[in-house]
Amino acid sequence: MDSAQIVGYLAASTGREFIRGPYPNWAYASFEDAKAFGLPIERMPHEKFFELLELYNVNWIAAWHTTSLQYLDGLAGLEKLEQVGPMHFFRVTREANYFLSGSGKILARSPNSLLLDELTGSEVVLKYHFVKGLVTEPPLQLEPKFMGSPAPFIKLINPPPKLRIFLDH
């Protein structure tokens, strides 16, 4: 709103994760100014919108732009919550899931660390993006996995039940 880019501040102050980085026009996974995932929202088919919400594990939406509100209002699969000033809040009516394949639990997350537990599957793909320099404790093979996004997700090969992923500077 008013050209303010406060996503980084909101993430740090609420302990929540947000799609998009703290900079304008920085990432494909974004929802702002009547655009979703790089397209004008009114041109995005509802089915594709929900596929991308699932891919990125989006569970809450905050919107203020008139075009976005017209698109979201009454959309099956969204529950309209409250309005605070010009902001309207919606909840996606499905269970959150951080895994594209395999399963497990996210025990803790921070800007440079994911702590995972109860991992199952010979190949586990997380709904977090792969970047060069990621390592694990204990060490294991990580690979990028492209699955419907311009940026790859994190693929773990034969993971143990519990591990930490972090960026090794």
N, C-alpha and C positions, 0 to 999 in steps of 0.2 A: 504494500500500500504506500502511496506517495513515493514510489521508487525506492523505498527502504528494503534492503536485503538483510533480513533479520533471522534467517533460518539457522545460522550458526549459533546465534545468541539463544534462540528458542531451544535448540537441542541441548546446549550446555546448561541452561537454567532449568529445564524441565526433566532432564534425564531421558527424553524420548529421542527416537531416531526419526529423521525426516528424509524423504527422497529429495534429491538435488543438493548440490553443494551450497556453500554460503555466498557464492558469486552469481550474478545474473548471467543467463545464457551459458551456463557452465556444463550442464549435463543433459543427456537425453531424458533421464528419469526426472521429470519436473512437472509441476502443475502451477501455473501462474498466469495472470493477465489473460484469461480466456484461452489459454493454450495448455494442452496436456500431451506429454510425451512428444513434443515437437510439432504437433498439429493444432490448428484451431479446433477447439473442443466441439464446436457445432458440426464439424466435418468428421468426427470420429464415430464410427459405428459403436453402439452400446456394447456389443459382444467383444469387440477389440479393447474397449476401455476396461471391461471387467477382466479380460485376459491379462492385461498389463497390471492392474491392481493386484491380481493373484501372483504374477511373476515377481513383483517387487514387495509383496506382503504388505500392501497398503491397507490399513484398517480404519483410518480416520481421515477426513477431508475438511479443510477449512477453505471457504471461498467467499469472495466479496464481489467479484465482477458480475455484472448483470447477465452477460452471455453464459457464464459458467453456472450461475444460479438457475437460469432457465433450463439448461441441460440437465442439471442434477436434480431439480425439484421433481418429485414423483417418480424417480427412476427406481424400478424394481431392483432390489439388492442393496439399496441404501436406506438408512433410517435417518430422517432429519432430526437433529437434536435441538440445540439452542441457537439463539442469535445473540451476539454481544456486539453492540454498536453495528457497524456495517458487516461484520464477520458472521457467516452462517457455518455451522458445524454439522457434519454428517458422519455416521458410522457405517462401515461396510458390514453387511450382515452375513458374515462367514467366520469360521475359526481362523485365527492367525496360524501361519505355518512358515517356518524359516528354512524349510528343506525342499529342494526340487526333486531330489532322489535320496533314498535312505531316510533315516530318522534319527532323532536325538533331542537333546534339550540345550538351550542356550542358558548357561548358569550366570554369566556375567558378560557385559560388553562395555567397552570404553573406546575413545577415539583410536587407540592403537592395539586393542586386544579383544579377542573373543575367547571365552572359556566354554568349552563344549563338554557334555556328558551324555552317557547312555547312547552313544553312537552305534547304529546298526547298519549293516550293508557293506559290501565290498567296494562300492563306489557311493560316496556321499557328496551331494552337490548342495551348497548353501546358497541362500538368497542374499548373498553379499558378494561384491565384485572382487575379482582377482586383480591384484597389482603385483608387478615385479618387486621382489624383496620380501614377500611374505614367507615366514618360516613357522614351524610348529615345535612345540615341546610336548611329548617326545618327537624327535625328527621323523617325518614321513614325507612321501611324495605328494606335492600339490601341483595341480595343472589348471590352466584356464579352460572353461567350458562355455561355449557360446550356446545360448538357449533363448532365442527370440529377443535379444537385446544387442545393441552395438558393442557393449562392453561385456567381457566374459565374467562368469560367476566362478566361485571357488569350488574346485573338485578335489576331494580327498580320496586317495587310493588306499584301500585296506586300512582304515583308521582304527586305532585302539578305542575302547569305550570312552576314554576321557582324554582331552588334549586342549592345548592353548594355541591359538593362531595369533601372530603379531608381525609387525613390520620391523625387520632388522635393518637399522640405519647403518 
